[in-house]
Amino acid sequence: MSAGQHGIVAVGSMALDTVETPFGKVREMLGGSATYFSVGARLFAPVAVVAVVGEDFPSRHLRLLSRLGVDVRGVTVEKGRTFRWKGRYGYDLNTARTLRTELNVFKTFRPEVPEILRRRRTVFLANIDPEIQLAALSQMRSPGLVACDSMNFWIETKKKPLLEVLRRVRIFLCNDAEARQLSGEHNLIGAARWILDRGPRLAVIKKGEHGVLCFSRDFALLAPAFPLEKVFDPTGAGDTFAGGFIGYLSRHGALSREAVRRAVVYGSVLASYNVESFGPARVARLKVADVERRCRLFREMTRF
């Protein structure tokens, strides 16, 4: 792979989140699917973000991403206000109650992948409108490892373009409720088989604190979540998992059983760090040695 092809392009949202959990509240912290993904993935491969923010987006956030090695040349600053989300978690941290969503400049987001990034082979299409995902993917020269995430809203309102996305990606990530909704299958094995029949090589089904299921036509993997005594904020955990998972696979190429198994572990470990603080702050402080240390512990805990 040439130098121009190496690395990841992540297309998604950058946001200002206000989050309340039983353990505290933070107002207008750095958030968004592309943000959480890139802060995790940068530990494994060069990553560039394609997103939009408003004129009110604090410049310190872009400086932080740049210091972490994230390429922000694809972040467009538009006239208007940045996308905002406000949510609350109870003691069941698997479910967020959305209190307010303000799309603002994200409402008219039309991704523009910088020419210098279009030859990259790995693409992550974060949880956004599938028509936007397709628009971004069409700009890439010869993408190889393409992954996407989605959610219940797009499954309900944009299923046709979402199915077109599935036809063009190798990895599809969603949670268990979304897998059932999309496929119409109650059983997750049946739901995964339905997804794989639509194009992806891997169906990754996230189950929050209960871990992750990963299915291909040749194998299935199950991994628990890393056990933690204190969980402060699960916002962005799924995108952080994707950052570790896709980041590792982008470096190792083949979707073999062993590579996917290791990617699941790295993704799960990064997600465990993410929930230990509000926002992406904890993952932003990580070094590769920190991740490897917890990975070794995770392997010891799950070995049998």
Secondary structure, 3 states (H helix, E strand, C coil): CCCCCCCEEEECCCEEEEEEECCEEEEEEEECHHHHHHHHHCCCCCEEEEEEEECCCCHHHHHHHHHCCCEEEEEEEECCCCCEEEEEECCCCCCEEEEEEECHHHHHCCCCCCHHHCCCCEEEECCCCHHHHHHHHCCCCCCCEEEEECCHHHHHHCHHHHHHHHHHCCEEEEEHHHHHHHHCCCCHHHHHHHHHHCCCCEEEEECHHHCEEEECCCCEEEECCCCCCCCCCCCCHHHHHHHHHHHHHHHHCCCCHHHHHHHHHHHHHHHHHHCCCCCCHHHHCCCHHHHHHHHHHHHHHHCC
